[in-house]
Amino acid sequence: VGGANLVTFLPPSPSGVCARGADEWDSPPPDKRWQVIGQNHASYWFHLFSTVLQVIKVYSEDNTSRAVEVPSDITARDICQLFILKNHCIDDHSWTLFEQIPHLSIERTIEDHESVMEVQSGWGMDSHCCLYFRKNYAKYEFFKKPLDFFPEHMVSISSETNGIMSHSQLIQTFLSSSSCPEIHGFLHAKEHGRKSWKKFYFVLRRSGLYFSNKGTSKEPRHLQLIAEFSDSDVYTLLSAKKVYGAPTDYGFCVKASKLNSARDLKLLCADDEQTRTCWVTAMRLFKYGMQLYQNFVQPHQKQKSSPMRSISENSLVAMDFSGHKSRVIENPSEALSVAVEEGLSWRSKNLMILLLSDIRISFSSLAIHVAQLWFHSKLSRDEAQKLITQQGLIDGVFLVRDSQSNPRTFVLSLCHTQKIKHFQIVPVEENGELFYSLDDGHTRFTDLLQLVEFYQLNRGVLPCKLKHHCARITL
């Protein structure tokens, strides 16, 4: 360790993470990969190997699970990086680790910097709590579009500002410890020891969450502290109406870290999704402050500082193998045209293989869309809404599914302004050819892949472009 370099063999792992599946690497792998680690990394690896390893189990949305052995000081971001690598996912910084407590029907985002073992230490022996790995496009969206998350009528600032605050000013106000932003408005609260819910005027400050016992008064004598966040976390309710008898399904709660019974929850309920999102986001910001912003910018800083930004940018070039000799295609326009031709050729080739198969199946299952991550086949309307909600209610989150009311059609489910809308994709026949359309045949596409690619670039008849597809993975 004291020399110029430390030479050792390690299994492939994401940067900063040494982990292995519980059923893997009981004996050294046959293709031992030797790596040379500089002296500045030696102490880190010495610490890593001297750390006690523990087994954790992580679930995906289809309820498949995988057990992995990890260091006891591993963070949520490290876990996500591990599963991104193991499942060959694209790292778009939206993958998230969730804590779900089934017996309370609540869940929350585990922040990227949080220790996973510390989270698990707060679970009871018989609580059956779970870790889930899935996308959450809304995790840091409030840093990009804060005015969408914090409606003007719900936010007040102690220092007077002239005119409407800009995006950067609003976020800076929440991150600066010297400022005193405040979220206020009406929420339904479950009365302690009763089944009934009552509407109160609430005020959220850095010091905690308060409710007023006299209308909308903010006088200190009328404000009562209901929760503070130094040792508590905010969770969303998975079935607010069904489980807790809430007036709406936009429920959330504050739970102390070491308490796991329903009577310890501070149960709240908003009238709409935007209001709930505002309260939950503000509570996260008040609890973690600048640490959340560092979590947001860290992956982007790594990309900028890394000399090898990505394999696709630095290691791959376009090649032409059509002649007797191969050549590098240096002209970007020519490279793009070759790529398009290759894509069309790949489509035709794979469809021909399927058509020549002896299995007699319908045209819809032969179509190329069945292999796309955004296509979810026999998903109901309610299941589609649940999946989009889980993966983030921001503009452009979408999926395509079979229509349940009309077997020959498909449905595009899309999120816009925190509401989920459903658009029917209708098949149009002309001269014996089948096309697909979202606008009664005015704009036609030969397959669903072409349709999705078009609306990713053009809004057309939709309220916004398709931006983030909902994807499910099997661990």
Secondary structure as a PSIPRED ss2 file (coil, helix, strand):
# PSIPRED VFORMAT (PSIPRED V4.0)

   1 V C   1.000  0.000  0.000
   2 G C   1.000  0.000  0.000
   3 G C   1.000  0.000  0.000
   4 A C   1.000  0.000  0.000
   5 N E   0.000  0.000  1.000
   6 L E   0.000  0.000  1.000
   7 V E   0.000  0.000  1.000
   8 T E   0.000  0.000  1.000
   9 F E   0.000  0.000  1.000
  10 L C   1.000  0.000  0.000
  11 P C   1.000  0.000  0.000
  12 P C   1.000  0.000  0.000
  13 S C   1.000  0.000  0.000
  14 P C   1.000  0.000  0.000
  15 S C   1.000  0.000  0.000
  16 G C   1.000  0.000  0.000
  17 V C   1.000  0.000  0.000
  18 C C   1.000  0.000  0.000
  19 A C   1.000  0.000  0.000
  20 R E   0.000  0.000  1.000
  21 G E   0.000  0.000  1.000
  22 A C   1.000  0.000  0.000
  23 D C   1.000  0.000  0.000
  24 E C   1.000  0.000  0.000
  25 W C   1.000  0.000  0.000
  26 D C   1.000  0.000  0.000
  27 S C   1.000  0.000  0.000
  28 P C   1.000  0.000  0.000
  29 P C   1.000  0.000  0.000
  30 P C   1.000  0.000  0.000
  31 D C   1.000  0.000  0.000
  32 K C   1.000  0.000  0.000
  33 R C   1.000  0.000  0.000
  34 W E   0.000  0.000  1.000
  35 Q E   0.000  0.000  1.000
  36 V E   0.000  0.000  1.000
  37 I E   0.000  0.000  1.000
  38 G E   0.000  0.000  1.000
  39 Q H   0.000  1.000  0.000
  40 N H   0.000  1.000  0.000
  41 H H   0.000  1.000  0.000
  42 A H   0.000  1.000  0.000
  43 S H   0.000  1.000  0.000
  44 Y H   0.000  1.000  0.000
  45 W H   0.000  1.000  0.000
  46 F H   0.000  1.000  0.000
  47 H H   0.000  1.000  0.000
  48 L H   0.000  1.000  0.000
  49 F H   0.000  1.000  0.000
  50 S H   0.000  1.000  0.000
  51 T C   1.000  0.000  0.000
  52 V C   1.000  0.000  0.000
  53 L E   0.000  0.000  1.000
  54 Q E   0.000  0.000  1.000
  55 V E   0.000  0.000  1.000
  56 I E   0.000  0.000  1.000
  57 K E   0.000  0.000  1.000
  58 V E   0.000  0.000  1.000
  59 Y E   0.000  0.000  1.000
  60 S C   1.000  0.000  0.000
  61 E C   1.000  0.000  0.000
  62 D C   1.000  0.000  0.000
  63 N C   1.000  0.000  0.000
  64 T C   1.000  0.000  0.000
  65 S E   0.000  0.000  1.000
  66 R E   0.000  0.000  1.000
  67 A E   0.000  0.000  1.000
  68 V E   0.000  0.000  1.000
  69 E E   0.000  0.000  1.000
  70 V E   0.000  0.000  1.000
  71 P E   0.000  0.000  1.000
  72 S C   1.000  0.000  0.000
  73 D C   1.000  0.000  0.000
  74 I C   1.000  0.000  0.000
  75 T E   0.000  0.000  1.000
  76 A H   0.000  1.000  0.000
  77 R H   0.000  1.000  0.000
  78 D H   0.000  1.000  0.000
  79 I H   0.000  1.000  0.000
  80 C H   0.000  1.000  0.000
  81 Q H   0.000  1.000  0.000
  82 L H   0.000  1.000  0.000
  83 F H   0.000  1.000  0.000
  84 I H   0.000  1.000  0.000
  85 L H   0.000  1.000  0.000
  86 K H   0.000  1.000  0.000
  87 N C   1.000  0.000  0.000
  88 H C   1.000  0.000  0.000
  89 C C   1.000  0.000  0.000
  90 I C   1.000  0.000  0.000
  91 D C   1.000  0.000  0.000
  92 D C   1.000  0.000  0.000
  93 H C   1.000  0.000  0.000
  94 S C   1.000  0.000  0.000
  95 W E   0.000  0.000  1.000
  96 T E   0.000  0.000  1.000
  97 L E   0.000  0.000  1.000
  98 F E   0.000  0.000  1.000
  99 E E   0.000  0.000  1.000
 100 Q E   0.000  0.000  1.000
 101 I E   0.000  0.000  1.000
 102 P H   0.000  1.000  0.000
 103 H H   0.000  1.000  0.000
 104 L H   0.000  1.000  0.000
 105 S C   1.000  0.000  0.000
 106 I E   0.000  0.000  1.000
 107 E E   0.000  0.000  1.000
 108 R E   0.000  0.000  1.000
 109 T E   0.000  0.000  1.000
 110 I E   0.000  0.000  1.000
 111 E C   1.000  0.000  0.000
 112 D C   1.000  0.000  0.000
 113 H C   1.000  0.000  0.000
 114 E C   1.000  0.000  0.000
 115 S E   0.000  0.000  1.000
 116 V H   0.000  1.000  0.000
 117 M H   0.000  1.000  0.000
 118 E H   0.000  1.000  0.000
 119 V H   0.000  1.000  0.000
 120 Q H   0.000  1.000  0.000
 121 S H   0.000  1.000  0.000
 122 G C   1.000  0.000  0.000
 123 W C   1.000  0.000  0.000
 124 G C   1.000  0.000  0.000
 125 M C   1.000  0.000  0.000
 126 D C   1.000  0.000  0.000
 127 S C   1.000  0.000  0.000
 128 H C   1.000  0.000  0.000
 129 C C   1.000  0.000  0.000
 130 C E   0.000  0.000  1.000
 131 L E   0.000  0.000  1.000
 132 Y E   0.000  0.000  1.000
 133 F E   0.000  0.000  1.000
 134 R E   0.000  0.000  1.000
 135 K E   0.000  0.000  1.000
 136 N C   1.000  0.000  0.000
 137 Y C   1.000  0.000  0.000
 138 A C   1.000  0.000  0.000
 139 K C   1.000  0.000  0.000
 140 Y C   1.000  0.000  0.000
 141 E H   0.000  1.000  0.000
 142 F H   0.000  1.000  0.000
 143 F H   0.000  1.000  0.000
 144 K H   0.000  1.000  0.000
 145 K C   1.000  0.000  0.000
 146 P H   0.000  1.000  0.000
 147 L H   0.000  1.000  0.000
 148 D H   0.000  1.000  0.000
 149 F H   0.000  1.000  0.000
 150 F C   1.000  0.000  0.000
 151 P C   1.000  0.000  0.000
 152 E H   0.000  1.000  0.000
 153 H H   0.000  1.000  0.000
 154 M H   0.000  1.000  0.000
 155 V E   0.000  0.000  1.000
 156 S E   0.000  0.000  1.000
 157 I E   0.000  0.000  1.000
 158 S C   1.000  0.000  0.000
 159 S C   1.000  0.000  0.000
 160 E C   1.000  0.000  0.000
 161 T C   1.000  0.000  0.000
 162 N C   1.000  0.000  0.000
 163 G C   1.000  0.000  0.000
 164 I C   1.000  0.000  0.000
 165 M C   1.000  0.000  0.000
 166 S C   1.000  0.000  0.000
 167 H H   0.000  1.000  0.000
 168 S H   0.000  1.000  0.000
 169 Q H   0.000  1.000  0.000
 170 L H   0.000  1.000  0.000
 171 I H   0.000  1.000  0.000
 172 Q H   0.000  1.000  0.000
 173 T H   0.000  1.000  0.000
 174 F H   0.000  1.000  0.000
 175 L H   0.000  1.000  0.000
 176 S C   1.000  0.000  0.000
 177 S C   1.000  0.000  0.000
 178 S C   1.000  0.000  0.000
 179 S C   1.000  0.000  0.000
 180 C C   1.000  0.000  0.000
 181 P E   0.000  0.000  1.000
 182 E E   0.000  0.000  1.000
 183 I E   0.000  0.000  1.000
 184 H E   0.000  0.000  1.000
 185 G E   0.000  0.000  1.000
 186 F E   0.000  0.000  1.000
 187 L E   0.000  0.000  1.000
 188 H E   0.000  0.000  1.000
 189 A E   0.000  0.000  1.000
 190 K E   0.000  0.000  1.000
 191 E C   1.000  0.000  0.000
 192 H C   1.000  0.000  0.000
 193 G C   1.000  0.000  0.000
 194 R C   1.000  0.000  0.000
 195 K C   1.000  0.000  0.000
 196 S C   1.000  0.000  0.000
 197 W E   0.000  0.000  1.000
 198 K E   0.000  0.000  1.000
 199 K E   0.000  0.000  1.000
 200 F E   0.000  0.000  1.000
 201 Y E   0.000  0.000  1.000
 202 F E   0.000  0.000  1.000
 203 V E   0.000  0.000  1.000
 204 L E   0.000  0.000  1.000
 205 R E   0.000  0.000  1.000
 206 R C   1.000  0.000  0.000
 207 S C   1.000  0.000  0.000
 208 G E   0.000  0.000  1.000
 209 L E   0.000  0.000  1.000
 210 Y E   0.000  0.000  1.000
 211 F E   0.000  0.000  1.000
 212 S E   0.000  0.000  1.000
 213 N C   1.000  0.000  0.000
 214 K C   1.000  0.000  0.000
 215 G C   1.000  0.000  0.000
 216 T C   1.000  0.000  0.000
 217 S C   1.000  0.000  0.000
 218 K C   1.000  0.000  0.000
 219 E C   1.000  0.000  0.000
 220 P H   0.000  1.000  0.000
 221 R H   0.000  1.000  0.000
 222 H H   0.000  1.000  0.000
 223 L E   0.000  0.000  1.000
 224 Q E   0.000  0.000  1.000
 225 L E   0.000  0.000  1.000
 226 I E   0.000  0.000  1.000
 227 A E   0.000  0.000  1.000
 228 E C   1.000  0.000  0.000
 229 F C   1.000  0.000  0.000
 230 S C   1.000  0.000  0.000
 231 D C   1.000  0.000  0.000
 232 S E   0.000  0.000  1.000
 233 D E   0.000  0.000  1.000
 234 V E   0.000  0.000  1.000
 235 Y E   0.000  0.000  1.000
 236 T E   0.000  0.000  1.000
 237 L E   0.000  0.000  1.000
 238 L C   1.000  0.000  0.000
 239 S C   1.000  0.000  0.000
 240 A H   0.000  1.000  0.000
 241 K H   0.000  1.000  0.000
 242 K H   0.000  1.000  0.000
 243 V H   0.000  1.000  0.000
 244 Y H   0.000  1.000  0.000
 245 G C   1.000  0.000  0.000
 246 A C   1.000  0.000  0.000
 247 P C   1.000  0.000  0.000
 248 T C   1.000  0.000  0.000
 249 D C   1.000  0.000  0.000
 250 Y C   1.000  0.000  0.000
 251 G E   0.000  0.000  1.000
 252 F E   0.000  0.000  1.000
 253 C E   0.000  0.000  1.000
 254 V E   0.000  0.000  1.000
 255 K E   0.000  0.000  1.000
 256 A E   0.000  0.000  1.000
 257 S C   1.000  0.000  0.000
 258 K C   1.000  0.000  0.000
 259 L C   1.000  0.000  0.000
 260 N C   1.000  0.000  0.000
 261 S C   1.000  0.000  0.000
 262 A H   0.000  1.000  0.000
 263 R H   0.000  1.000  0.000
 264 D H   0.000  1.000  0.000
 265 L C   1.000  0.000  0.000
 266 K E   0.000  0.000  1.000
 267 L E   0.000  0.000  1.000
 268 L E   0.000  0.000  1.000
 269 C E   0.000  0.000  1.000
 270 A C   1.000  0.000  0.000
 271 D C   1.000  0.000  0.000
 272 D C   1.000  0.000  0.000
 273 E H   0.000  1.000  0.000
 274 Q H   0.000  1.000  0.000
 275 T H   0.000  1.000  0.000
 276 R H   0.000  1.000  0.000
 277 T H   0.000  1.000  0.000
 278 C H   0.000  1.000  0.000
 279 W H   0.000  1.000  0.000
 280 V H   0.000  1.000  0.000
 281 T H   0.000  1.000  0.000
 282 A H   0.000  1.000  0.000
 283 M H   0.000  1.000  0.000
 284 R H   0.000  1.000  0.000
 285 L H   0.000  1.000  0.000
 286 F H   0.000  1.000  0.000
 287 K H   0.000  1.000  0.000
 288 Y H   0.000  1.000  0.000
 289 G C   1.000  0.000  0.000
 290 M H   0.000  1.000  0.000
 291 Q H   0.000  1.000  0.000
 292 L H   0.000  1.000  0.000
 293 Y H   0.000  1.000  0.000
 294 Q H   0.000  1.000  0.000
 295 N H   0.000  1.000  0.000
 296 F H   0.000  1.000  0.000
 297 V H   0.000  1.000  0.000
 298 Q H   0.000  1.000  0.000
 299 P H   0.000  1.000  0.000
 300 H H   0.000  1.000  0.000
 301 Q H   0.000  1.000  0.000
 302 K H   0.000  1.000  0.000
 303 Q H   0.000  1.000  0.000
 304 K H   0.000  1.000  0.000
 305 S H   0.000  1.000  0.000
 306 S C   1.000  0.000  0.000
 307 P C   1.000  0.000  0.000
 308 M C   1.000  0.000  0.000
 309 R C   1.000  0.000  0.000
 310 S C   1.000  0.000  0.000
 311 I H   0.000  1.000  0.000
 312 S H   0.000  1.000  0.000
 313 E H   0.000  1.000  0.000
 314 N H   0.000  1.000  0.000
 315 S C   1.000  0.000  0.000
 316 L C   1.000  0.000  0.000
 317 V C   1.000  0.000  0.000
 318 A C   1.000  0.000  0.000
 319 M E   0.000  0.000  1.000
 320 D E   0.000  0.000  1.000
 321 F C   1.000  0.000  0.000
 322 S C   1.000  0.000  0.000
 323 G C   1.000  0.000  0.000
 324 H C   1.000  0.000  0.000
 325 K C   1.000  0.000  0.000
 326 S C   1.000  0.000  0.000
 327 R E   0.000  0.000  1.000
 328 V E   0.000  0.000  1.000
 329 I C   1.000  0.000  0.000
 330 E C   1.000  0.000  0.000
 331 N C   1.000  0.000  0.000
 332 P H   0.000  1.000  0.000
 333 S H   0.000  1.000  0.000
 334 E H   0.000  1.000  0.000
 335 A H   0.000  1.000  0.000
 336 L H   0.000  1.000  0.000
 337 S H   0.000  1.000  0.000
 338 V H   0.000  1.000  0.000
 339 A H   0.000  1.000  0.000
 340 V H   0.000  1.000  0.000
 341 E H   0.000  1.000  0.000
 342 E H   0.000  1.000  0.000
 343 G H   0.000  1.000  0.000
 344 L H   0.000  1.000  0.000
 345 S H   0.000  1.000  0.000
 346 W H   0.000  1.000  0.000
 347 R H   0.000  1.000  0.000
 348 S H   0.000  1.000  0.000
 349 K H   0.000  1.000  0.000
 350 N H   0.000  1.000  0.000
 351 L H   0.000  1.000  0.000
 352 M H   0.000  1.000  0.000
 353 I H   0.000  1.000  0.000
 354 L H   0.000  1.000  0.000
 355 L H   0.000  1.000  0.000
 356 L C   1.000  0.000  0.000
 357 S C   1.000  0.000  0.000
 358 D C   1.000  0.000  0.000
 359 I C   1.000  0.000  0.000
 360 R C   1.000  0.000  0.000
 361 I C   1.000  0.000  0.000
 362 S C   1.000  0.000  0.000
 363 F H   0.000  1.000  0.000
 364 S H   0.000  1.000  0.000
 365 S H   0.000  1.000  0.000
 366 L H   0.000  1.000  0.000
 367 A C   1.000  0.000  0.000
 368 I H   0.000  1.000  0.000
 369 H H   0.000  1.000  0.000
 370 V H   0.000  1.000  0.000
 371 A H   0.000  1.000  0.000
 372 Q C   1.000  0.000  0.000
 373 L C   1.000  0.000  0.000
 374 W C   1.000  0.000  0.000
 375 F E   0.000  0.000  1.000
 376 H C   1.000  0.000  0.000
 377 S C   1.000  0.000  0.000
 378 K C   1.000  0.000  0.000
 379 L C   1.000  0.000  0.000
 380 S C   1.000  0.000  0.000
 381 R H   0.000  1.000  0.000
 382 D H   0.000  1.000  0.000
 383 E H   0.000  1.000  0.000
 384 A H   0.000  1.000  0.000
 385 Q H   0.000  1.000  0.000
 386 K H   0.000  1.000  0.000
 387 L H   0.000  1.000  0.000
 388 I H   0.000  1.000  0.000
 389 T H   0.000  1.000  0.000
 390 Q H   0.000  1.000  0.000
 391 Q C   1.000  0.000  0.000
 392 G C   1.000  0.000  0.000
 393 L C   1.000  0.000  0.000
 394 I C   1.000  0.000  0.000
 395 D C   1.000  0.000  0.000
 396 G C   1.000  0.000  0.000
 397 V E   0.000  0.000  1.000
 398 F E   0.000  0.000  1.000
 399 L E   0.000  0.000  1.000
 400 V E   0.000  0.000  1.000
 401 R E   0.000  0.000  1.000
 402 D E   0.000  0.000  1.000
 403 S C   1.000  0.000  0.000
 404 Q C   1.000  0.000  0.000
 405 S C   1.000  0.000  0.000
 406 N C   1.000  0.000  0.000
 407 P C   1.000  0.000  0.000
 408 R C   1.000  0.000  0.000
 409 T C   1.000  0.000  0.000
 410 F E   0.000  0.000  1.000
 411 V E   0.000  0.000  1.000
 412 L E   0.000  0.000  1.000
 413 S E   0.000  0.000  1.000
 414 L E   0.000  0.000  1.000
 415 C E   0.000  0.000  1.000
 416 H E   0.000  0.000  1.000
 417 T C   1.000  0.000  0.000
 418 Q C   1.000  0.000  0.000
 419 K E   0.000  0.000  1.000
 420 I E   0.000  0.000  1.000
 421 K E   0.000  0.000  1.000
 422 H E   0.000  0.000  1.000
 423 F E   0.000  0.000  1.000
 424 Q E   0.000  0.000  1.000
 425 I E   0.000  0.000  1.000
 426 V E   0.000  0.000  1.000
 427 P E   0.000  0.000  1.000
 428 V E   0.000  0.000  1.000
 429 E E   0.000  0.000  1.000
 430 E E   0.000  0.000  1.000
 431 N C   1.000  0.000  0.000
 432 G C   1.000  0.000  0.000
 433 E E   0.000  0.000  1.000
 434 L E   0.000  0.000  1.000
 435 F E   0.000  0.000  1.000
 436 Y E   0.000  0.000  1.000
 437 S E   0.000  0.000  1.000
 438 L C   1.000  0.000  0.000
 439 D C   1.000  0.000  0.000
 440 D C   1.000  0.000  0.000
 441 G C   1.000  0.000  0.000
 442 H C   1.000  0.000  0.000
 443 T C   1.000  0.000  0.000
 444 R C   1.000  0.000  0.000
 445 F E   0.000  0.000  1.000
 446 T C   1.000  0.000  0.000
 447 D C   1.000  0.000  0.000
 448 L H   0.000  1.000  0.000
 449 L H   0.000  1.000  0.000
 450 Q H   0.000  1.000  0.000
 451 L H   0.000  1.000  0.000
 452 V H   0.000  1.000  0.000
 453 E H   0.000  1.000  0.000
 454 F H   0.000  1.000  0.000
 455 Y H   0.000  1.000  0.000
 456 Q H   0.000  1.000  0.000
 457 L H   0.000  1.000  0.000
 458 N C   1.000  0.000  0.000
 459 R C   1.000  0.000  0.000
 460 G C   1.000  0.000  0.000
 461 V C   1.000  0.000  0.000
 462 L C   1.000  0.000  0.000
 463 P C   1.000  0.000  0.000
 464 C C   1.000  0.000  0.000
 465 K C   1.000  0.000  0.000
 466 L C   1.000  0.000  0.000
 467 K C   1.000  0.000  0.000
 468 H E   0.000  0.000  1.000
 469 H E   0.000  0.000  1.000
 470 C C   1.000  0.000  0.000
 471 A C   1.000  0.000  0.000
 472 R C   1.000  0.000  0.000
 473 I C   1.000  0.000  0.000
 474 T C   1.000  0.000  0.000
 475 L C   1.000  0.000  0.000
